[in-house]
Amino acid sequence: MKPIPFRRYVAVLRALGLVLVRTRGGHQVWDFPPGSGRSLVRPIIIRDKDKEIPVAHVQTNLLTLRLSINLTKEEFEALVAAV
C-alpha cells in the first residue's frame, strides 16, 4: 500500500458513506451522518494540510471503519482507483 492523495482519500470516505462533521485546527472529522443507523467507535480524523494520507493513517482508519477484516489490500486499492 502507498500513500493516497488527500482529495482521492476524501472521495473514498464519501463513497463509504461518511460525511465531514467539522473542521477544527487543520483537522477534518469524518463520521456517518446522524440517523443513518451506522456509527463508528471513534470518528475518522485527517489533516487537511497533508497532500497525501500516510499509509499508517489509512491502516488505522481501516480498523476504525472495521474494513480491515473484510476488505483486502487489493480491494481497497481498487476502491481508491475507482473514485
C-alpha positions in Angstrom: 0.0 0.0 0.0 1.2 3.5 -0.7 0.1 7.0 0.5 -3.1 8.2 -1.0 -3.6 11.8 -2.3 -5.8 13.8 0.0 -8.6 14.5 -2.4 -8.8 10.9 -3.5 -9.0 9.8 0.1 -11.8 12.2 0.8 -13.6 10.8 -2.2 -13.2 7.3 -0.8 -14.6 8.4 2.6 -17.6 9.9 0.8 -18.1 6.7 -1.2 -18.1 4.7 2.0 -21.0 6.9 3.3 -19.1 9.2 5.6 -19.7 12.9 5.9 -17.5 15.8 7.1 -18.8 16.6 10.5 -16.5 19.5 11.3 -13.1 21.1 10.7 -11.0 22.2 13.7 -7.5 23.5 13.7 -6.5 22.0 10.4 -8.1 18.6 11.1 -11.2 17.2 9.5 -13.5 15.0 11.5 -15.5 12.4 9.4 -18.3 10.1 10.6 -21.5 8.6 9.4 -24.4 11.0 9.2 -26.8 11.2 12.2 -29.8 9.0 11.8 -28.0 6.7 9.3 -28.1 3.7 11.7 -24.3 3.4 11.4 -21.7 4.6 13.8 -18.0 4.4 14.4 -16.2 3.7 17.7 -14.4 7.0 17.1 -14.5 9.4 14.2 -12.0 9.4 11.3 -9.6 12.4 11.7 -7.4 13.6 8.8 -5.2 16.7 8.4 -6.4 18.8 5.6 -2.9 20.3 5.2 -1.4 17.0 4.1 -1.1 16.4 0.3 -1.1 12.7 0.9 -2.6 10.5 3.6 0.2 8.3 5.1 -0.1 4.5 5.0 -0.2 4.2 8.8 -3.2 6.6 8.9 -5.0 4.7 6.2 -4.5 1.4 8.1 -5.7 2.8 11.4 -8.7 4.3 9.6 -9.5 0.9 8.1 -9.5 -0.6 11.6 -11.9 2.2 12.7 -14.2 1.5 9.8 -14.0 -2.2 10.6 -12.9 -2.9 7.0 -9.6 -4.5 7.6 -11.1 -7.9 8.2 -13.4 -7.8 5.2 -11.5 -5.6 2.7 -8.3 -6.9 1.2 -5.4 -4.6 0.2 -6.3 -5.2 -3.5 -10.0 -4.4 -2.9 -9.1 -1.2 -1.1 -6.8 -0.1 -3.9 -9.5 -0.9 -6.4 -11.9 1.3 -4.5 -9.4 4.1 -4.4 -8.7 3.7 -8.1 -12.4 3.8 -8.9 -13.0 7.1 -7.2 
